[in-house]
C-alpha cells in the first residue's frame, strides 16, 4: 500500500476532486487489470481511449481516476485527478510507487535507429563479466542478473518498466542497460527515470508511420538527451550527421566516439573478416569477435560508456574482445558445402545497406550474395521501395518475401517494395511470398562459397499474420535447410 499523496510529487495537477489522503495498492492503465483500491490512469492510445473505460474501472474497484478530462458524471466516493498529459503522469507516479528504483542503480539508456540491442547487450555482458549484478532491458529479452524475462516491446510501458526496475533493485542489480525507443520517449514511458548516462548510435529512415516526419523522429531521440541531468553523460556518434545535434541542448557531460572524426573515443579498422575485427581504439590494438563497420561503432559506444562508468580501459578491452553480439545480429552459420548463411534483424534501408556492405567486404572473389528480405505490415510504407532497391543494388540475387505482414496482405507489401526497383534491379529479384519457401529457394540457388542473407526478423521466433503469431525462426529454418540439402 502507498499513500496517494506520496506518488503525486512532480505530477502537474490541473484539477482535484475527492480525497488525496487515501492509501492505494496499484496503478493500472488497462481497465481489465484494475483491482479494488487501484489507481486507474486513462491513456489516449492510437486505437483506444482509456477515458472510455473509466466507468468500467470504477465498477472493478478503482478509487482514484487520473484523466485529462473530468467525466460528466463524477462519483463522490471516487477521487479524480485531472492532468495535462496522462502518459507523463503515470510514468512519474509509477516511478514513485516503486520507490524510485532508477535512483538506486546506474541506469544507462541506449537510443538510435540501429545498434541499440547490440550495444545494450554488450554492456550487460561486459559488466556482468566485470563482476557486477546487472539488468538488461532490450528488444530480444530482459535480464535480471542471470534470470531471463521475455521482452514484448523494445521499451515496456511506464508501469511495467518501473516494476521491472524495482525487481532489479531487489535482486541487487547495480548497473542496468536499457534500449530506449523513440516511441517510449514520445509516449513518456521513461519520464521520471534517472539515467546516469545515454548513448546515441545513429539515426536513419524508420518509424515514419508513427512520427510522420524525419524531423519529428529526430526530435524524439533528441528529447532523451535533453532530459538528462547535469550529473549524467551523453555519448554520441560523431560520424553520424545528426550526432552533434542530438546532444546539442543536453545538460549532461558531452562525449563523442567516431571512426573518421576526432573524438573522445577514436577507432580505426585494420582488418574486417568473418573471424572478427582488428581495430585501433584510442591507440590500443584490439582483436574482437564482432564483424563489420557497424559493429566497430557499437564497440566504441560500449567502450565509451564503460570508461565513463569508471572502469579500467585494459580490463574493458580484454573482456570486450571475447564477447559476441546479440542474437539475430549478423548471426551466421556455415554449411558443410561452405555456404555462409547470415541472419540479421536489418529492417531499415540503412541497416540492410550496412549488413550487405559488410558482406561485400567479406567476399574473397566471385561468390554470389543472395538476399531474402521483406517488410513488416502496418509499419512505415515509405521504406519498402528503398529496402528492395538497396537489396538489389548490393546482392547478386534477391528473393522478396513476407516479413511480419500483420494485418496487411503480404502480396501488397511486396508490390510496394517492387515500386522502388529500377529496370536493372528487376532482373535480379524473384517474388516468393511464403518466407520459408523463399529461404529454401535461396539455399537451392547457392553454390559453395556463396553468402545467403536472411534479413528483417533476426532474433524473432514467430511470424505475425492477421494477429496470430506462428512459430517461425529464420536461423533454425536456414540450418535445417542446409542439413536437408547436404544429405
ABEGO torsion letter per residue (X at the ends): XBBAAAAABGBBBABBBEBAABBBABBBABAAABBBGBBBBBBBBAABBAAAAAAAAAAAGBABBBBABBBABBBAABBBBBBABAAAAAAAAAAAAAGGAAAABBBBBBBEABGAAAAAAAAAAAAAAAGBBBBBBBAABBBBEABBBBBABABBBAAAAAAAAAAAAAAGBABBBBBBBAAAAAAGAABGBBBABBBBABBBBBGAAAAGBAAAAAAAAAAAAAABBAABBBBBBAABAAAAAAAAABABBBBBBBAABBBABBBBBABBBAAEBBBBBGGBBBBBABBEAAAAAAAAAAAAAAAAAGBBAAAAAAAAAABBBBBGBGBBBBBAAGBBBBBBABABAAAAAAAAAAAAAABABABBBBBBBBBBBGBBAAAAAAAAAAAAAABABBBBBBBBAEABBAAAAAAAAAAABBAAAAAABBBBABAAAAAAAAAAABBBGBBBBBBGAEABABBBBGGBBBBBBAAAAAAAAAAAAAX
